[in-house]
Amino acid sequence: MNNILLILSGIFIFIIIFLMFILMSYLYDTYTNYKININNNLIRSEKQINDTSFAFNNLQDIIVKDVTRVNSSILNMSNAINNDILNLNSNITNIFELSSNNIRVNDLYSTSVPSSDINLNLNNNVSTWSSLTMHTDASSKYFNICDNKTNLSDQVCVTMNIDDSGIFNIYSSNKNNSKKVNGINIYNDSNVLVAFNTTNNSISLGSDINPAIFIKDNIYTPQIINVQFTVLLPVPTSPTLTNLLLQYISNFDIPANTYINFIINTTQKFTVQAPYQYSNNILKLRTSALITKSTVNNLQIPITLSSGQTFTYQAGSSSAYISSA
């Protein structure tokens, strides 16, 4: 009986050991497979991490290169824009001189110029083969021609406009200040055809020296120079030398550096010395100072008889006129 129990106990113990072996084998196999799977997953994860890191590094390099290229492009573009702005500023200031409050503006890009005080000058002559139009009105828009004074308050100007009635007007002063020109001349080449004198309020037609028509203070006054002349007899000791006496008076002021042309109605032939000139019965004298109107003036002029002539006493009246040469 005891032997049977021992046998059964041995069998039970064997079964227990076998089952434990099977269990241990299963656990070991499961652990081994799990470890292999973990290693495989770790290898795959590491590979994916490496691949991701490589891709990220490539992407980072691409981004860095793109950013560098963009920065370079922006810098080049900025330099190009700056150069273009500098060139544009230089071109504009080469053509125009812009000033504000009498201060020249050289930097049009960064300088703020008030619109209420702008003076724009052309640095060079300008020609146009197209129409050039200036729009004016009766009260605020004018076309001004001024001298070259830089101070606006000292400039002397002529102002022109077309008013609301369609009348073309020329003013002897700038509408913005009180200064005016001394006169306005209309020329034919170098000869004055019409002279407007704004100082003495007169108009000369045909010439500014010896006008055909002279109007002063709205009154027409012909310019008259009355002349009395006398050819004296020579002294016996000098039969070829004598004097020509002239007395003249004018109804207008004769300016300095103007030529008075005396008409000498005589057939006697003679010559004169400087400062006088004589030809074709016209005795010419250049004035050295202003000769006031209504003043009686006397001249004694030595004259020399021409060859083959004999002096005779002669007295008469005549006239004179003035000229610029």
C-alpha positions, 0 to 999 in steps of 0.5 A: 500500500505504501509502495502504491502511494509512493508511486502515485506521489512520484507520478504526481511530482513528475507531472508537476515538474513536467508542467512546470517545465512546459510553463517555463519553456512557454514563458522563456519562448514568450520572453524571447519572442517579446525581446526580439520584437522589442529589438526589431521595433527599436531598430525600426524606430531608430531607423525612422528616427534617423530617417526623420532626422536626415530629412529634417536636416535636409529640410533645414539645409534647404530652408537655410539656403532658401532664406539666404537666397531670399535675404540676398535677393532682398538685399540686392533688391534693396540696393537696386531700389536705393540706387534707383532712388539715388539716381532718380534724386540726382536726375531730378536735382540735375534738371531742377533746383528746388528750394524752400524758404530760400534753402535748396533741397538736395534730397527729395527722398527723405526731405519733407517739403511744405507745399506752401513755399516751393521755388522751382528753377530749371538748371538748363534751357528748355526747348519744346516742339509742342504747345506750352500752355499757361493758364491764368485768371483775373485774381490769383494765377499770373505768368511772371517774368522776373530778373535774376535776384534770388530774394523774392522780395527784391525781384523786379517782374513783369506780370501777364494774364488773361482776365475774365473778360478775355483781355490780355494784360501786361503789368509793369509789376509783380502782383505779389510785391510792389517792385516794377520794371522801369520800362517795356520795349518792343524791338525789331532786331536791335531797334526799339519800335515801341517804348513804354516808360513806366517811370515818367508814364510815357510812350514812344512810338518808332524809337526810344530816342527820336520817336515819331510819336511821343505821348506823356501823361496821356498827352501827345507832344511832338519832340521839337528842337529849334535851332539858330545858326550863324556862320561868321566871317573869318578874320583876314589873317586866317581866311580858311578858319572861322566859327559856327554859332549854334543856339538851340532849345528843346521841349523835352529832356535830352538824355546823356549819351544821345546824339543831337543831329543839327540840320545846317541849311547852307551850301558852304563846305567846311569840316569840323573837329572832334567831338563834332561830326559833319556830313551832308549838312548834318552836324552831330554832337554826342551829349555828355549829360542830361540837357533839360528841356526849355533850356537855351544852349549855345555852342561855338564850333570851330570850322575849316573851309574846304578847298576852293571855297570862300566863307560868307556870313550866313544866319538862319533857323533850322531844327534838330533831332536826336538818335542813338548813333 
